[in-house]
Amino acid sequence: MLLSQLSAAASPLSQEQLQKLQGLVAELNPIQQAWVSGYLAANANTAALGGVLGQATVPAQDAAPLTILYGSQTGNAKGVAAQLEAQAKSRGLDVKLVNMADYKSGNLKKEKFIAVAVSTYGEGEPPEDAENLHEFLVGKKAPKLDGVKIAVLGLGDSSYEFFCQTAIDFEERLQKLGAESVVARADLDVDYEEQAEAWIASALDAFEPELKAQQAAGGATNVVSAPFGAPQAAHSQYTKQNPFTAEIATAVKITGRDSTKDVRHIEIDLEGSDISYQPGDALGVYFLNDEVLVDEVLKALNIAPESEVTLGNDTLSVRDALIEKLELTQSYPGFVEKYATATGNEDLAKLVADKAALREYLEARQIFDVIKQNPSEIAAQTLVECCRKQQARLYSIASSQSEVEEEVHLTVGLVEFEAFGEQHFGGCSGFLAHRVEEGTKVKVFSEHNDNFRLPSDDNTPVIMVGPGTGIAPFRAFLQERDAREAEGDNWLFFGNPHFTQDFLYQVEIQGYVKSGLLNRVDLAFSRDQAEKIYVQDRLREKGEEVFAWLEKGAHFYVCGDATRMAKDVHQALLDIVKTHGGKDDEQAEQYLKELRSANRYQKDVY
């Protein structure tokens, strides 16, 4: 029934209240109206329940829930946090799940029970949504946390030196403020699922007695949920644990014959799946290891290819296991340690004892190299147990479903290097560049990235900085804004070595300029002149206009190399704000922090 019709009926609202309600409803879409309806119903239920329970209801300030804080770069820590929340609720515990980016640091002094799930990326750096809280905890405003109970879980990759450093930082800082860990911190590698489940059970076992005692003392806690939650993105049945078997539709090289880079445009057919994605999301791809290299390894170890091995609940040949299931390209210390023990190799054992030497050794080697350079008599099952499960490679999606429908596009740079007299290729990039053709099967899933999103208001201007394969998500952004007929201005900064060899998606970009979708494009082809020019140099050249765009509300995006490019772009942005905004160092840093807090400065870097 329309609200205008309702106004004629008997109503408990005053005329003024009814007019305000009509005005609000007119501004809402159907999903928002459903959410408001559920919110109001839940609010009424809560009030009614409070009246029934009377004084037995615990006041909100007295009933401290288990607050789960997560900081996630690719979604894994968020997934573990959601798992922890679900398990806590199944035990009847009052729980609150919060992204660190949305957490008000002033609430920290009110907490009694805190669980942290956080990832680490780069050189021991926190994920972007954890940066502010990470910094707050070492500042003068961080409160004393005496009596607060905490549990910390970290996710990382042991192939990096500062493994799970962010989790270590959080636990140390919280403890320094007086908090007490109720369970040992978990520092989990890429193959983390089983260990995460065990840690969740242990953490909840530790938290549960006090939480239950608190709830019992109060008689009840306010746990009424709204019948309608906030609109959620549709979840596919296909996940990291249950990927969809798709087909390669197209795989073409998009750099020139004389380019120093090999970049492929990959199109994957998702027909028959329920996979959906948004611009800014990533696609997880499981690949097949090179059969030639697998056969060389088996020959070096004198293992019969048909030897049966067990992986979890599966029994298969060792050859199939090495091709389909195990990590053989990305090297990591854990393999060397297990392999040295299994083979009794003293040289490798010495390396394991010297972390710096081991990392230097692994930097130039894939797992294939370690095995081939250290052959030994080893059982097939023992070899398999030395290896970790293959992890899907995540690629920024280079398409919008509004444009390509049941397809997903990727922009993949081939990882290649010469070592020990042989050409080496990245596991997934080598597979996609050299060993697939139209119709090849590939297992995939979408990975949502809520930290890299177009503005909800189509009138908002955007600045996109994406050199090299960093162009990928901005191709998706432009397709999406084109499909939505967004009115907001679009400005792209793109760079690569040479105009003639490396201008990725040149025809499409020129088409968007011609149609007016792309208002500005600034290019930086670093090797086309004596002095190298990069995207950060183009940003500085256009600094006055960049700052003017930011002042009028533009969102600023960076995608690509985290080690150098993203840091150089960040410094250029600081310089622009200082020069054209008349700010000092501290004020410029604060300006960018405020942009990040408002989700107007977003990075997708790797």
C-alpha positions in Angstrom: 0.0 0.0 0.0 1.3 3.4 -0.9 2.1 5.8 1.9 -0.2 8.4 0.4 -3.1 5.9 0.8 -1.9 5.1 4.3 -2.2 8.7 5.3 -5.9 8.5 4.9 -6.1 5.6 7.2 -6.0 5.7 11.0 -2.3 6.4 11.9 -0.5 6.8 15.3 1.8 9.4 13.6 1.2 13.1 13.7 0.7 14.9 10.4 4.2 16.3 10.6 5.7 12.9 11.3 3.8 11.4 8.4 5.1 14.1 6.0 8.7 13.4 7.1 8.2 9.7 6.6 6.7 10.3 3.1 9.7 12.5 2.2 12.2 9.9 3.3 10.4 7.0 1.5 10.3 9.0 -1.7 14.2 9.1 -1.7 14.7 5.4 -1.2 14.9 2.5 -3.7 13.0 -0.7 -3.0 15.9 -2.5 -1.3 16.5 0.5 1.0 12.8 0.6 1.8 12.9 -3.1 2.7 15.9 -2.5 5.0 14.2 0.4 6.7 11.1 -1.7 7.2 13.2 -4.4 8.8 15.1 -1.9 11.0 11.9 -0.4 12.3 10.3 -3.8 13.0 13.4 -4.9 14.9 13.5 -1.7 16.8 9.9 -2.2 17.8 10.5 -5.8 18.8 13.5 -4.8 20.9 11.4 -2.2 22.8 8.7 -4.8 23.3 11.1 -7.4 24.5 12.7 -4.9 26.9 9.2 -4.2 28.4 8.7 -7.9 28.9 12.1 -8.5 30.5 12.0 -5.3 32.6 15.0 -4.9 34.8 16.5 -8.2 33.7 17.8 -6.8 30.4 21.4 -5.9 30.5 22.0 -2.2 29.7 24.0 -1.9 26.5 26.9 -0.3 28.3 27.2 -3.2 30.8 27.0 -6.0 28.3 30.3 -6.2 26.4 30.1 -8.4 23.4 33.0 -10.3 21.8 34.2 -7.6 19.3 35.8 -9.2 16.2 38.1 -6.7 14.4 39.4 -7.7 10.9 41.9 -6.1 8.5 41.9 -7.8 5.2 43.7 -7.2 1.9 42.3 -10.0 -0.3 39.4 -11.2 1.8 40.9 -14.1 3.6 41.1 -12.4 7.1 37.6 -11.2 6.6 36.5 -14.7 5.8 38.1 -16.1 9.0 36.5 -13.3 11.0 33.1 -14.1 9.6 33.7 -17.8 10.5 34.6 -16.8 14.1 31.4 -14.7 14.3 29.3 -17.6 13.0 30.9 -20.0 15.5 30.4 -17.5 18.4 26.7 -17.1 17.5 26.2 -20.8 17.4 27.4 -21.0 21.0 24.9 -18.3 22.0 27.5 -15.6 22.5 26.9 -11.9 21.9 29.3 -10.9 19.1 30.0 -7.8 17.0 32.0 -8.1 13.7 33.7 -4.8 12.5 36.1 -4.0 9.7 39.0 -2.1 11.2 38.4 0.7 8.7 35.0 1.3 10.1 36.0 0.9 13.8 35.9 4.1 15.9 39.1 4.0 17.9 37.4 5.8 20.7 35.3 2.7 21.4 38.4 0.8 22.4 38.2 1.9 26.0 34.7 0.3 26.2 35.8 -3.1 25.1 36.2 -6.2 27.3 36.7 -9.0 24.8 38.5 -8.5 21.5 39.4 -10.9 18.7 41.7 -9.8 15.9 42.0 -11.4 12.4 44.5 -9.5 10.3 46.6 -10.1 7.2 50.1 -8.8 6.3 51.2 -7.8 2.9 54.3 -6.4 1.3 57.2 -5.9 3.7 55.3 -6.5 6.9 52.8 -3.8 6.2 49.2 -3.8 7.5 46.3 -4.0 5.0 44.9 -0.7 4.0 41.8 -1.0 6.2 43.9 -1.7 9.2 46.3 1.2 8.8 44.5 3.8 11.0 43.9 1.4 14.0 47.5 0.0 13.6 48.8 3.6 14.0 46.4 4.6 16.7 47.6 1.9 19.0 51.0 3.4 19.3 49.8 6.9 19.7 49.3 9.0 22.8 45.5 8.6 22.6 45.5 4.8 22.9 43.7 4.0 26.1 44.7 1.6 28.9 43.3 -1.8 28.3 43.8 -3.4 31.7 41.5 -6.4 32.2 40.7 -6.6 28.5 40.9 -10.2 27.0 42.2 -10.6 23.5 43.0 -13.2 20.9 44.9 -12.5 17.7 45.1 -14.5 14.4 47.4 -13.5 11.6 47.4 -14.5 8.0 50.5 -14.2 5.8 52.8 -15.9 3.4 56.0 -17.4 4.8 57.8 -16.8 1.5 58.0 -13.1 2.7 60.5 -12.1 5.3 58.1 -10.3 7.7 55.6 -13.2 8.0 52.4 -12.2 9.8 54.1 -9.0 11.1 50.9 -7.1 11.4 49.3 -9.7 13.7 52.5 -9.6 15.8 52.3 -5.8 16.0 48.6 -5.8 17.0 49.2 -8.4 19.8 52.3 -6.6 21.1 50.6 -3.2 21.1 47.4 -4.4 22.8 49.4 -6.2 25.4 51.5 -3.1 26.1 48.3 -1.2 26.8 47.4 -3.9 29.4 45.4 -6.4 27.5 45.8 -10.1 28.2 45.9 -12.8 25.5 43.6 -15.7 26.3 45.0 -18.0 23.6 48.3 -18.2 21.7 48.5 -16.0 18.7 48.1 -18.0 15.4 50.5 -17.0 12.6 49.0 -18.9 9.6 50.5 -19.5 6.2 48.7 -19.5 2.8 47.3 -23.0 3.5 45.5 -21.8 6.6 42.0 -23.2 6.7 42.3 -26.2 9.0 44.5 -24.3 11.5 42.1 -21.4 11.5 39.3 -23.7 12.4 41.3 -25.1 15.3 42.3 -21.7 16.5 38.7 -20.4 16.4 37.6 -23.3 18.6 40.4 -22.6 21.1 39.7 -18.9 21.2 36.0 -19.4 21.8 36.7 -22.0 24.5 38.7 -19.3 26.3 36.2 -16.5 25.8 33.0 -18.4 26.4 33.0 -18.8 30.3 33.3 -15.1 31.0 30.9 -14.1 28.2 28.3 -16.6 29.3 28.8 -15.5 33.0 28.2 -11.9 32.0 25.1 -12.8 30.1 23.8 -15.0 32.9 24.4 -12.2 35.4 22.4 -9.8 33.4 19.6 -12.3 32.6 19.6 -11.6 28.9 21.4 -9.6 26.3 19.9 -7.6 23.6 20.4 -10.0 20.6 17.3 -9.3 18.6 18.2 -9.1 14.9 16.4 -7.2 12.2 14.4 -9.4 9.8 16.0 -7.5 6.9 19.8 -6.8 7.0 21.6 -4.3 4.9 21.6 -5.3 1.2 24.3 -7.9 0.6 26.2 -8.8 -2.5 25.0 -12.1 -3.9 27.2 -15.0 -2.8 28.2 -17.6 -5.4 28.2 -21.3 -4.6 31.7 -21.3 -6.2 34.4 -20.2 -3.8 38.1 -20.6 -3.1 37.3 -24.1 -1.7 34.8 -24.9 -4.4 36.0 -23.2 -7.7 34.0 -23.2 -10.9 35.5 -25.1 -13.9 35.4 -22.5 -16.7 36.7 -22.4 -20.2 39.3 -20.1 -21.8 37.5 -18.1 -24.5 40.4 -16.0 -25.6 44.1 -15.7 -24.8 46.1 -13.1 -26.8 49.3 -11.2 -26.4 48.7 -7.4 -26.3 52.2 -6.2 -26.2 54.3 -5.7 -29.4 56.8 -8.2 -30.8 59.7 -6.1 -29.6 58.4 -5.3 -26.2 60.4 -6.1 -23.1 57.1 -7.2 -21.5 54.8 -10.1 -22.4 51.2 -9.2 -21.4 48.2 -11.3 -22.2 44.5 -10.4 -22.5 42.6 -13.4 -21.2 38.8 -13.9 -21.6 37.1 -16.6 -19.5 33.6 -18.0 -20.1 31.5 -18.1 -16.9 28.4 -19.5 -18.5 26.7 -22.1 -16.3 28.0 -20.5 -13.1 26.4 -18.0 -10.7 29.6 -16.1 -10.3 29.1 -12.3 -10.1 31.6 -9.6 -9.6 31.9 -5.9 -9.4 34.6 -3.5 -10.9 37.4 -3.6 -8.4 37.1 -7.3 -7.6 39.7 -10.0 -8.3 39.5 -13.4 -9.9 41.2 -16.4 -8.3 42.7 -18.8 -10.8 44.0 -22.3 -10.1 46.5 -23.4 -12.7 48.3 -26.5 -13.8 52.1 -26.9 -13.3 54.3 -27.5 -16.3 54.1 -31.2 -17.1 57.7 -31.2 -18.5 59.1 -29.8 -15.3 57.1 -32.2 -13.2 58.4 -35.2 -15.2 62.0 -33.8 -14.7 61.5 -33.7 -10.9 60.1 -37.2 -10.8 63.0 -38.5 -12.9 65.5 -36.7 -10.6 64.0 -38.4 -7.5 63.5 -41.8 -9.2 59.8 -41.7 -8.4 57.4 -43.6 -10.7 54.9 -41.1 -12.0 52.0 -43.5 -11.4 52.8 -44.0 -7.7 49.7 -43.3 -5.6 49.7 -40.6 -2.9 47.1 -39.3 -0.5 46.1 -35.6 -0.3 43.5 -35.0 2.3 40.6 -37.3 1.3 41.9 -37.8 -2.3 44.0 -40.6 -3.6 45.7 -39.9 -6.9 49.0 -40.4 -8.8 52.0 -38.4 -7.6 52.3 -37.0 -11.2 48.7 -35.7 -11.1 49.2 -34.3 -7.6 52.3 -32.3 -8.7 50.6 -31.0 -11.8 47.2 -30.1 -10.3 47.4 -29.7 -6.5 50.8 -28.6 -5.2 52.9 -25.5 -5.1 56.1 -25.9 -7.2 56.9 -22.4 -8.5 56.6 -20.0 -5.5 59.4 -20.9 -3.1 59.1 -20.6 0.7 61.3 -21.6 3.7 58.9 -24.3 4.9 59.5 -26.5 1.9 63.3 -26.4 2.3 63.0 -27.3 6.0 60.8 -30.3 5.4 62.8 -31.4 2.3 66.1 -31.1 4.1 64.8 -33.3 7.0 63.2 -35.9 4.7 66.3 -36.3 2.5 69.0 -35.8 5.2 70.6 -33.0 3.1 73.1 -31.3 5.4 73.7 -28.3 3.0 70.0 -27.5 3.0 69.8 -28.0 6.8 72.6 -25.4 7.3 70.6 -23.0 5.1 67.5 -23.5 7.2 69.5 -22.5 10.3 70.4 -19.2 8.7 67.2 -17.3 7.8 69.0 -14.5 5.8 71.0 -17.0 3.8 67.9 -19.2 3.1 65.9 -16.2 1.8 68.8 -15.2 -0.5 68.9 -18.8 -1.7 65.2 -18.9 -2.4 65.1 -15.6 -4.1 66.6 -17.0 -7.3 64.9 -20.4 -7.1 61.5 -22.0 -7.6 60.6 -25.3 -5.8 61.4 -27.1 -9.0 65.0 -25.8 -8.8 65.5 -26.8 -5.1 64.5 -30.4 -5.9 66.4 -30.7 -9.2 69.6 -29.3 -7.6 69.2 -31.5 -4.5 68.0 -34.9 -5.8 67.6 -37.8 -3.4 65.9 -41.1 -2.8 62.5 -40.0 -1.4 59.1 -41.7 -1.3 56.3 -40.2 -3.4 54.1 -39.6 -0.3 57.0 -37.9 1.5 57.6 -35.6 -1.4 53.9 -34.6 -1.4 54.0 -33.9 2.3 57.0 -31.6 1.9 54.9 -29.4 -0.4 52.0 -27.1 0.4 48.8 -26.9 -1.5 48.7 -24.7 -4.5 47.2 -21.3 -3.8 45.0 -19.6 -6.4 46.6 -16.5 -8.0 44.5 -13.4 -7.7 44.2 -11.1 -10.7 42.4 -7.7 -10.8 39.4 -8.1 -13.0 39.6 -6.1 -16.3 35.9 -6.1 -17.2 32.5 -5.1 -16.0 29.7 -7.6 -16.1 27.4 -4.8 -17.3 29.5 -5.0 -20.5 30.7 -8.6 -20.9 27.9 -10.4 -19.1 28.9 -14.1 -18.6 32.6 -13.5 -19.1 35.4 -12.2 -17.1 38.6 -10.6 -18.5 42.1 -10.5 -17.1 45.3 -8.6 -18.0 48.2 -10.9 -17.1 51.8 -10.0 -17.2 54.1 -13.0 -17.8 56.6 -13.5 -15.0 59.8 -14.7 -16.6 63.5 -14.8 -15.7 66.7 -16.6 -16.6 68.4 -18.8 -13.9 70.8 -21.7 -13.9 70.9 -21.8 -17.7 67.1 -22.2 -18.0 64.2 -19.9 -18.7 61.8 -19.7 -15.8 58.1 -18.7 -15.8 55.6 -17.8 -13.1 53.2 -20.7 -12.2 49.9 -19.1 -13.2 51.2 -16.5 -15.7 53.3 -19.2 -17.5 50.2 -21.4 -17.7 48.0 -18.6 -19.1 50.6 -17.3 -21.5 52.0 -20.6 -22.9 49.9 -23.6 -22.0 46.2 -22.6 -22.6 44.2 -22.2 -25.8 40.5 -21.7 -26.6 38.5 -24.3 -24.7 41.2 -25.1 -22.0 39.5 -25.7 -18.7 40.5 -23.6 -15.7 39.2 -23.4 -12.1 38.2 -19.9 -11.0 36.3 -18.0 -8.3 35.6 -14.3 -7.7 37.1 -12.5 -4.7 35.2 -9.4 -3.6 37.3 -6.3 -2.8 35.2 -3.7 -1.0 38.3 -1.6 -0.5 38.5 -0.8 -4.2 35.1 0.5 -5.4 33.8 3.2 -7.8 31.9 6.0 -6.0 28.2 5.2 -5.5 27.4 8.7 -6.9 27.8 8.5 -10.7 28.4 12.3 -10.7 31.7 12.0 -8.7 34.9 12.5 -10.7 37.6 9.8 -10.5 41.4 9.9 -11.1 42.9 6.5 -12.0 46.6 5.8 -11.9 47.4 2.4 -13.4 50.7 1.8 -15.2 51.4 -1.6 -16.8 48.9 -4.3 -15.9 47.6 -1.9 -13.3 45.3 -0.7 -16.1 43.2 -3.8 -15.5 40.6 -2.6 -12.9 40.4 0.8 -14.7 39.3 -0.9 -17.9 36.5 -2.4 -15.7 35.8 1.0 -14.1 35.4 2.6 -17.6 33.2 -0.1 -18.9 31.0 0.2 -15.9 30.7 4.0 -16.0 30.0 3.8 -19.7 27.2 1.2 -19.1 25.8 3.4 -16.3 26.0 6.5 -18.4 27.8 8.1 -15.4 28.2 11.8 -15.6 31.3 12.1 -13.4 34.5 13.1 -15.1 37.2 10.4 -15.6 41.0 11.0 -15.7 43.5 8.2 -16.5 47.2 8.1 -15.9 48.9 5.2 -17.7 52.5 4.3 -18.2 54.8 1.6 -19.7 58.2 1.5 -21.4 57.3 2.2 -25.1 54.3 3.8 -26.8 54.5 1.6 -29.9 55.0 -1.7 -28.0 53.3 -1.3 -24.7 50.2 0.9 -24.9 47.7 -1.7 -23.5 44.1 -1.3 -24.7 45.1 1.6 -26.8 42.2 1.4 -29.2 39.7 1.2 -26.4 41.2 4.1 -24.5 41.2 6.2 -27.7 37.5 5.3 -28.2 36.6 6.4 -24.7 38.4 9.7 -25.3 36.5 10.2 -28.6 33.1 9.4 -26.9 33.8 11.8 -24.1 33.8 9.2 -21.3 37.5 9.8 -20.7 37.9 13.5 -20.1 41.6 13.3 -19.7 44.5 10.8 -20.3 48.1 11.4 -19.4 50.7 8.9 -20.6 54.1 8.2 -19.4 56.2 6.0 -21.7 59.4 5.8 -19.7 61.9 4.7 -22.4 60.7 6.8 -25.3 63.1 9.7 -24.4 66.5 10.1 -22.8 65.0 11.0 -19.4 62.7 8.4 -17.9 59.2 9.6 -17.3 56.8 7.7 -15.0 53.2 8.2 -13.9 54.3 10.0 -10.7 56.1 12.6 -12.9 52.9 13.2 -14.9 51.0 13.6 -11.7 53.4 16.3 -10.5 53.2 18.1 -13.9 49.5 18.2 -13.6 49.6 18.9 -9.8 47.5 22.0 -9.8 44.6 20.4 -11.7 44.9 17.1 -9.7 44.5 19.1 -6.5 41.6 21.0 -7.9 39.9 17.7 -8.8 40.5 16.4 -5.2 39.0 19.6 -3.8 35.9 19.2 -5.8 35.4 15.6 -4.5 37.3 13.4 -6.9 38.1 9.8 -5.8 41.8 8.8 -6.4 42.8 5.2 -7.3 46.1 3.5 -7.7 46.7 0.0 -9.1 49.9 -1.9 -9.7 53.3 -2.4 -8.2 53.4 -1.9 -4.4 57.1 -2.0 -3.9 58.0 1.2 -5.8 55.3 2.7 -8.0 52.6 3.0 -5.3 55.0 4.6 -2.9 56.3 7.0 -5.5 52.7 8.0 -6.5 51.9 8.5 -2.8 54.9 10.8 -2.4 53.9 12.7 -5.5 50.4 13.1 -4.1 51.9 14.5 -0.9 54.0 16.9 -2.8 50.9 18.0 -4.8 48.9 18.7 -1.7 51.8 20.6 -0.1 52.5 22.7 -3.2 49.0 23.5 -4.4 47.2 23.2 -1.1 49.6 25.3 0.9 50.1 22.6 3.5 53.1 21.5 5.5 54.3 17.8 5.8 52.0 16.9 8.7 48.9 18.7 7.2 49.5 16.9 3.8 49.7 13.5 5.5 46.5 14.3 7.4 44.8 15.4 4.1 45.5 12.0 2.5 44.5 10.2 5.7 41.1 11.9 5.5 40.8 11.0 1.9 41.5 7.3 2.8 39.0 7.5 5.7 36.3 8.8 3.3 37.2 6.0 0.8 38.3 8.6 -1.7 41.9 7.3 -1.9 42.0 3.6 -2.7 44.8 1.3 -3.7 44.9 -2.2 -5.3 48.6 -2.9 -5.1 50.7 -6.1 -5.2 
